[in-house]
Amino acid sequence: MPLSPKQRAAIIAAIKQRVQKSYVNVAGVDLDAWARAFDDRVAPSLGGDTEAFEQSVREHLKELKSSHTAFYHGFHHRFLPQHTINATLKSIGSNGHERWMFLDVFAEGPAQKAGIRPGQILHQVDGAPTVPPDLPSFKTGEDHKLLIDDIAGSNSREITLSVPFKKGTKQRPPIVEPKAITVEVLPSKIGVLRIPYFSGAAGMRFGSELASAVASLRNAGGDRLIIDLRGNIGGSLGFSMLAGYMCADQRPIGYSVTPSSARLGYQPDRLPRVPMPRTNLSLAITLAKFAFRDKSVVLMTQGLGPQPFHGRIVVLINEWTNSAGEMAASFARENQLATVIGTKTAGNVLGAQNFKVGSDYFLRIPVFGWFAWKRGCLDGVGVEPDFEVEADHLSLSENVDAQFRRALEIFD
């Protein structure tokens, strides 16, 4: 249904109020000036096209200069490929033109089910050319026609890709969640955990899946481990459970900072130290403890004891490794628990929450800052690999993963 000017004005007012109350301002933006400029930006779209209104809101949210900001409708929405078709794209030069190449294709996602694999070139979506730097977006609940080929100009064909419908809620945006973990043990006894998403609101579901995956590695005699975080879209506190398997003891992973602590000032060494709970009961006790106090805390590993792969871990990252994936990679690197291979991560490292703002619209903004224990805030900074290895189009098109191959070489 079209939005009336009154409905749009109410949405704008709700967004301004929520940002000024809950937004963690790590970039130091003048929020009063931001709110005043908001009215000027969206005024021309109050009586116009709904999509123009939505776009004007999204553009102004970018002025907050932080990650994890979004404005979306609970039913009608478009999102980037990793959140809809479960694949990422990389801009490459091909035959004198810039093209989008499929980079990460998540297991059992819509892209993989349609037969897409890394190294293929995307030319069109629903008849419209796709040219970098503009990333294509996909609508959930619809079929999309894609024109792809293996090497630009070779084996060109059209495929149909079906994106499941997802309804947005206060708990999560309407994305197509990837399969959280796939596990494999190579003939050489090297375990491989591919983790595109840390599932579950508090991470307990992910923790259960991770425990089963690690047990299967141990049972198969795996004593070396590759953790593939390439394309990871983030998710829950489950990343801290992954960090816990990288070391035997309890140690700081990093710390969260609420808007209140950011305004009043804080000292990391004086923040409460909280190990990530192992059970739903311990989670409930921890949540109750902080229900009526500031939630700025130091998150600790669980102290899970020695693992057969300790000292023999490789973590794979790339430019699409986001949020919780970056937190895990940063912890591994700054504690020298793993060799990190790939390309620099996205630098989208804040904790976000979704808020209703009227007419079935939701606002997503960061509500706490996340700081690595030694390196500080990673938002806008990202994680550098120990060894930079680019994904190569020609190799991928021949089913050769240069980054993964480099990981195997570490163990030789």
HELIX and SHEET records of a PDB file:
HELIX    1   1 PRO A    5  SER A   22  1                                  18    
HELIX    2   2 LEU A   31  VAL A   42  1                                  12    
HELIX    3   3 ALA A   43  SER A   45  5                                   3    
HELIX    4   4 THR A   50  LEU A   61  1                                  12    
HELIX    5   5 LYS A   62  LEU A   64  5                                   3    
HELIX    6   6 PRO A   81  THR A   84  1                                   4    
HELIX    7   7 PRO A  110  LYS A  113  1                                   4    
HELIX    8   8 MET A  204  ASN A  219  1                                  16    
HELIX    9   9 GLY A  238  GLY A  244  1                                   7    
HELIX   10  10 PRO A  259  LEU A  264  1                                   6    
HELIX   11  11 PRO A  268  ARG A  270  5                                   3    
HELIX   12  12 ASN A  280  LYS A  289  1                                  10    
HELIX   13  13 ALA A  324  GLU A  334  1                                  11    
HELIX   14  14 HIS A  393  SER A  397  1                                   5    
HELIX   15  15 ALA A  402  ILE A  410  1                                   9    
SHEET    1   A 5 ALA A  70  HIS A  73  0                                        
SHEET    2   A 5 TYR A 361  ALA A 372 -1                                        
SHEET    3   A 5 PRO A 252  VAL A 257 -1                                        
SHEET    4   A 5 VAL A 298  MET A 300 -1                                        
SHEET    5   A 5 ARG A 273  PRO A 275  1                                        
SHEET    1   B 3 ALA A  70  HIS A  73  0                                        
SHEET    2   B 3 TYR A 361  ALA A 372 -1                                        
SHEET    3   B 3 LEU A 350  GLY A 358 -1                                        
SHEET    1   C 3 ALA A  70  HIS A  73  0                                        
SHEET    2   C 3 TYR A 361  ALA A 372 -1                                        
SHEET    3   C 3 GLY A 376  CYS A 377 -1                                        
SHEET    1   D 2 ARG A  78  PHE A  79  0                                        
SHEET    2   D 2 PHE A 138  LYS A 139 -1                                        
SHEET    1   E 4 ALA A  87  SER A  94  0                                        
SHEET    2   E 4 HIS A  97  VAL A 105 -1                                        
SHEET    3   E 4 ILE A 121  VAL A 125 -1                                        
SHEET    4   E 4 ALA A 128  PRO A 129 -1                                        
SHEET    1   F 5 ALA A  87  SER A  94  0                                        
SHEET    2   F 5 HIS A  97  VAL A 105 -1                                        
SHEET    3   F 5 ILE A 121  VAL A 125 -1                                        
SHEET    4   F 5 ASP A 143  ASP A 149 -1                                        
SHEET    5   F 5 ARG A 157  SER A 162 -1                                        
SHEET    1   G 6 THR A 182  VAL A 185  0                                        
SHEET    2   G 6 ILE A 190  ARG A 194 -1                                        
SHEET    3   G 6 ARG A 224  ASP A 228  1                                        
SHEET    4   G 6 ILE A 313  ILE A 317  1                                        
SHEET    5   G 6 THR A 339  GLY A 342  1                                        
SHEET    6   G 6 PHE A 387  GLU A 388  1                                        
END                                                                             
